[in-house]
Amino acid sequence: MTEIKQILFDEETIAAKVEDLAKRISADYAGKDLVLICILKAAVMFTTDLMRSITVPAVVEFIQAASYGKSTTSSRNVVIVQDLKEDIANRHILLLDTIIDTGETLHTLLKLLSERKPASLDVAVLLDKKCRRIVEVPVAYKGFDIPDDFVVGYGMDCGEQFRNLPYIAALETR
C-alpha cells in the first residue's frame, strides 16, 4: 500500500511560487509569440495555474511523453504518446513540466522540439530533483528544489493515483 508520508508544499506555497514564475516569464516574453507546451499528464495543473497568471499573450499546446508507467522509477525509455498539433517554427517555446527528475524526458523533448526550428526553446519546472539527474537539461525557470522522495499531487501521480491533490506530497513506499 502506498501512503502519503509528508506534505512538502501546500496550496498557498505553490500558488505564490507559480505567481513569481509567471511574473518572470511575462517580463521575459513581452512582445514575443509565446507558445506554452504542457507535458501531459503531470503538468496540467501547473500549466493551468501558470497561464492564468502570465500577463502576455500565449498559446497553449500539449505533448505527452511517458517513462514511468505504473512504477515509482523511470523506465529510462521515453515514448512520445501524443505530439503537438501546431507548427512551432520561429515561435518562442516554453516547455512546461511539474518536475525534472532524471532529465531524460525533458532532454528527449528538447531534442525533438529543437529540430522543429523554434525562435527560442526554454524549460520551466515547478520542482527540481537534482540528486536523480542523469542527463543535464537547461532550466530557465524553476520553482523548488526537492529531496529524493517520490512525489505526488498537483498533477503528479503514482499509478495514476493522487493527481487530484491540491498540494505536493512525498509518498511512503513499501
FIVO-746755 format. One record per residue (C-alpha): residue number from 0; residue in three letters; x, y, z. Coordinates in nm, 4 decimals, always signed. Last residue first. Example, Ala and Ser with C-alpha at 12.3 -4.5 7.8 and 13.67 -1.06 7.14 Angstrom:
2
(1; "SER"; (+1.3670; -0.1060; +0.7140)),
(0; "ALA"; (+1.2300; -0.4500; +0.7800)),
***
This chain:
174
(173; "ARG"; (+0.6891; -0.0038; +0.0876)),
(172; "THR"; (+0.6579; +0.3468; -0.0447)),
(171; "GLU"; (+0.5788; +0.6408; +0.1810)),
(170; "LEU"; (+0.4964; +0.9112; -0.0673)),
(169; "ALA"; (+0.6097; +1.2723; -0.0588)),
(168; "ALA"; (+0.3378; +1.5331; -0.1009)),
(167; "ILE"; (+0.2521; +1.8210; -0.3317)),
(166; "TYR"; (-0.0758; +2.0045; -0.2681)),
(165; "PRO"; (-0.4115; +2.0331; -0.4472)),
(164; "LEU"; (-0.4391; +1.6513; -0.4688)),
(163; "ASN"; (-0.6064; +1.5452; -0.7940)),
(162; "ARG"; (-0.3047; +1.3622; -0.9365)),
(161; "PHE"; (-0.3058; +1.1212; -0.6364)),
(160; "GLN"; (-0.3492; +0.7953; -0.8365)),
(159; "GLU"; (-0.2478; +0.7284; -1.1991)),
(158; "GLY"; (-0.0015; +0.4552; -1.0900)),
(157; "CYS"; (+0.1733; +0.7103; -0.8720)),
(156; "ASP"; (+0.0771; +1.0546; -0.9858)),
(155; "MET"; (+0.1741; +1.4153; -1.0451)),
(154; "GLY"; (-0.0950; +1.6712; -1.1301)),
(153; "TYR"; (-0.0715; +1.8852; -0.8167)),
(152; "GLY"; (-0.0240; +1.5676; -0.6150)),
(151; "VAL"; (+0.2555; +1.3146; -0.5963)),
(150; "VAL"; (+0.6214; +1.2994; -0.5013)),
(149; "PHE"; (+0.8690; +1.0118; -0.4877)),
(148; "ASP"; (+1.1332; +1.1360; -0.2485)),
(147; "ASP"; (+1.4934; +1.2234; -0.3349)),
(146; "PRO"; (+1.4857; +1.5770; -0.1938)),
(145; "ILE"; (+1.3236; +1.8790; -0.3615)),
(144; "ASP"; (+1.4444; +2.2029; -0.5189)),
(143; "PHE"; (+1.1580; +2.4453; -0.5741)),
(142; "GLY"; (+1.0256; +2.6713; -0.8512)),
(141; "LYS"; (+1.2476; +2.6688; -1.1574)),
(140; "TYR"; (+1.2510; +2.8853; -1.4691)),
(139; "ALA"; (+1.5252; +2.8711; -1.7350)),
(138; "VAL"; (+1.6045; +2.5006; -1.6964)),
(137; "PRO"; (+1.8963; +2.3725; -1.9056)),
(136; "VAL"; (+1.8940; +1.9920; -1.9036)),
(135; "GLU"; (+2.1657; +1.7704; -1.7601)),
(134; "VAL"; (+2.1039; +1.3995; -1.8172)),
(133; "ILE"; (+2.1226; +1.1512; -1.5293)),
(132; "ARG"; (+1.9769; +1.3756; -1.2605)),
(131; "ARG"; (+1.8423; +1.1964; -0.9531)),
(130; "CYS"; (+2.0022; +1.4260; -0.6900)),
(129; "LYS"; (+1.8784; +1.7321; -0.8793)),
(128; "LYS"; (+1.5089; +1.6763; -0.8000)),
(127; "ASP"; (+1.3777; +2.0057; -0.9397)),
(126; "LEU"; (+1.0143; +2.1002; -0.8917)),
(125; "LEU"; (+0.7973; +2.3668; -1.0578)),
(124; "VAL"; (+0.9547; +2.3339; -1.3974)),
(123; "ALA"; (+1.0004; +2.5849; -1.6792)),
(122; "VAL"; (+1.2033; +2.4995; -1.9890)),
(121; "ASP"; (+1.3254; +2.7129; -2.2788)),
(120; "LEU"; (+1.3206; +2.6980; -2.6579)),
(119; "SER"; (+1.3737; +3.0022; -2.8785)),
(118; "ALA"; (+1.2864; +3.1013; -3.2365)),
(117; "PRO"; (+1.1652; +2.7427; -3.2874)),
(116; "LYS"; (+1.3335; +2.5295; -3.5550)),
(115; "ARG"; (+1.1403; +2.1994; -3.5492)),
(114; "GLU"; (+1.4584; +2.0043; -3.4681)),
(113; "SER"; (+1.4652; +2.1952; -3.1370)),
(112; "LEU"; (+1.1336; +2.0310; -3.0451)),
(111; "LEU"; (+1.2613; +1.6726; -3.0699)),
(110; "LYS"; (+1.5883; +1.7463; -2.8869)),
(109; "LEU"; (+1.4058; +1.9386; -2.6155)),
(108; "LEU"; (+1.1551; +1.6539; -2.5807)),
(107; "THR"; (+1.4230; +1.3886; -2.5331)),
(106; "HIS"; (+1.6158; +1.6024; -2.2827)),
(105; "LEU"; (+1.2932; +1.6822; -2.0950)),
(104; "THR"; (+1.2098; +1.3137; -2.0619)),
(103; "GLU"; (+1.5663; +1.2154; -1.9700)),
(102; "GLY"; (+1.6197; +1.4785; -1.7022)),
(101; "THR"; (+1.6435; +1.2161; -1.4279)),
(100; "ASP"; (+1.3942; +1.4135; -1.2157)),
(99; "ILE"; (+1.2567; +1.7366; -1.3558)),
(98; "ILE"; (+0.9135; +1.8058; -1.2138)),
(97; "THR"; (+0.5905; +1.9865; -1.2981)),
(96; "ASP"; (+0.6724; +2.0204; -1.6635)),
(95; "LEU"; (+0.6371; +2.3126; -1.9005)),
(94; "LEU"; (+0.8191; +2.3697; -2.2312)),
(93; "LEU"; (+0.8362; +2.7399; -2.3173)),
(92; "ILE"; (+0.8586; +2.7931; -2.6917)),
(91; "HIS"; (+0.9155; +3.1215; -2.8701)),
(90; "ARG"; (+0.7965; +3.0821; -3.2295)),
(89; "ASN"; (+1.0057; +3.0657; -3.5480)),
(88; "ALA"; (+0.8887; +2.7100; -3.6264)),
(87; "ILE"; (+0.6344; +2.5812; -3.3738)),
(86; "ASP"; (+0.3869; +2.4207; -3.6145)),
(85; "GLU"; (+0.0738; +2.3202; -3.4247)),
(84; "LYS"; (-0.0819; +1.9806; -3.3336)),
(83; "LEU"; (+0.1950; +1.8721; -3.0965)),
(82; "ASP"; (+0.2648; +1.5011; -3.0401)),
(81; "GLN"; (+0.0862; +1.2448; -2.8254)),
(80; "VAL"; (+0.2376; +0.9271; -2.6779)),
(79; "ILE"; (+0.6025; +1.0212; -2.7277)),
(78; "VAL"; (+0.7949; +0.7405; -2.5507)),
(77; "VAL"; (+1.0856; +0.7947; -2.3140)),
(76; "ASN"; (+1.2668; +0.4742; -2.2171)),
(75; "ARG"; (+1.4544; +0.5328; -1.8906)),
(74; "SER"; (+1.1963; +0.3024; -1.7229)),
(73; "SER"; (+1.1689; +0.5722; -1.4589)),
(72; "THR"; (+1.1124; +0.4623; -1.1009)),
(71; "THR"; (+0.7909; +0.4781; -0.8970)),
(70; "SER"; (+0.6247; +0.2317; -1.1330)),
(69; "LYS"; (+0.2832; +0.2412; -1.3017)),
(68; "GLY"; (+0.4168; +0.3680; -1.6345)),
(67; "TYR"; (+0.7229; +0.5792; -1.5589)),
(66; "SER"; (+0.8655; +0.6916; -1.8947)),
(65; "ALA"; (+0.5818; +0.8624; -2.0804)),
(64; "ALA"; (+0.5624; +1.1644; -2.3069)),
(63; "GLN"; (+0.2525; +1.3599; -2.3946)),
(62; "ILE"; (+0.2597; +1.6888; -2.5806)),
(61; "PHE"; (+0.0122; +1.9721; -2.5418)),
(60; "GLU"; (-0.0126; +2.3249; -2.6809)),
(59; "VAL"; (-0.1029; +2.6553; -2.5170)),
(58; "VAL"; (-0.0907; +2.9905; -2.6947)),
(57; "ALA"; (+0.0306; +3.2970; -2.5082)),
(56; "PRO"; (-0.0473; +3.6681; -2.4896)),
(55; "VAL"; (+0.1389; +3.8398; -2.2047)),
(54; "THR"; (+0.0154; +3.8628; -1.8431)),
(53; "ILE"; (+0.1017; +3.5115; -1.7258)),
(52; "SER"; (-0.1036; +3.4325; -1.4158)),
(51; "ARG"; (-0.3747; +3.2224; -1.5787)),
(50; "MET"; (-0.1020; +3.0530; -1.7844)),
(49; "LEU"; (+0.0808; +2.9439; -1.4686)),
(48; "ASP"; (-0.2237; +2.7975; -1.2943)),
(47; "THR"; (-0.3276; +2.5936; -1.5979)),
(46; "THR"; (+0.0279; +2.4867; -1.6799)),
(45; "PHE"; (+0.0993; +2.3709; -1.3239)),
(44; "MET"; (-0.2304; +2.1806; -1.3091)),
(43; "VAL"; (-0.1745; +2.0120; -1.6475)),
(42; "ALA"; (+0.1959; +1.9361; -1.5927)),
(41; "ALA"; (+0.1554; +1.5723; -1.4900)),
(40; "LYS"; (-0.0441; +1.4497; -1.7878)),
(39; "LEU"; (+0.0794; +1.5655; -2.0260)),
(38; "ILE"; (+0.3777; +1.7907; -2.0932)),
(37; "CYS"; (+0.2339; +2.1387; -2.1436)),
(36; "ILE"; (+0.3851; +2.3431; -2.4253)),
(35; "LEU"; (+0.3420; +2.7171; -2.3742)),
(34; "VAL"; (+0.3762; +2.9051; -2.7030)),
(33; "LEU"; (+0.4884; +3.2671; -2.6852)),
(32; "ASP"; (+0.4997; +3.4937; -2.9926)),
(31; "LYS"; (+0.7113; +3.7674; -2.8334)),
(30; "GLY"; (+0.6273; +4.1255; -2.7279)),
(29; "ALA"; (+0.6827; +4.0578; -2.3580)),
(28; "TYR"; (+0.8409; +3.7134; -2.3175)),
(27; "ASP"; (+1.0939; +3.7879; -2.0424)),
(26; "ALA"; (+0.8620; +4.0101; -1.8380)),
(25; "SER"; (+0.5714; +3.7661; -1.8557)),
(24; "ILE"; (+0.8024; +3.4733; -1.7711)),
(23; "ARG"; (+0.9349; +3.6495; -1.4608)),
(22; "LYS"; (+0.5867; +3.7427; -1.3421)),
(21; "ALA"; (+0.4576; +3.3918; -1.4131)),
(20; "LEU"; (+0.7404; +3.2343; -1.2096)),
(19; "ASP"; (+0.6500; +3.4508; -0.9081)),
(18; "GLU"; (+0.2799; +3.3659; -0.9434)),
(17; "VAL"; (+0.3662; +2.9949; -0.9620)),
(16; "LYS"; (+0.5740; +3.0266; -0.6435)),
(15; "ALA"; (+0.2922; +3.2015; -0.4556)),
(14; "ALA"; (+0.0342; +2.9461; -0.5716)),
(13; "ILE"; (+0.2559; +2.6525; -0.4668)),
(12; "THR"; (+0.3057; +2.7949; -0.1177)),
(11; "GLU"; (-0.0659; +2.8628; -0.0815)),
(10; "GLU"; (-0.1675; +2.5131; -0.1937)),
(9; "ASP"; (+0.0711; +2.3331; +0.0435)),
(8; "PHE"; (+0.4226; +2.2200; -0.0421)),
(7; "LEU"; (+0.6052; +1.9180; +0.1057)),
(6; "ILE"; (+0.3120; +1.7303; +0.2587)),
(5; "GLN"; (+0.4578; +1.4228; +0.4266)),
(4; "LYS"; (+0.4415; +1.0422; +0.4144)),
(3; "ILE"; (+0.1388; +0.9979; +0.1912)),
(2; "GLU"; (+0.0556; +0.6297; +0.1605)),
(1; "THR"; (+0.1221; +0.3497; -0.0864)),
(0; "MET"; (+0.0000; +0.0000; +0.0000)),
***
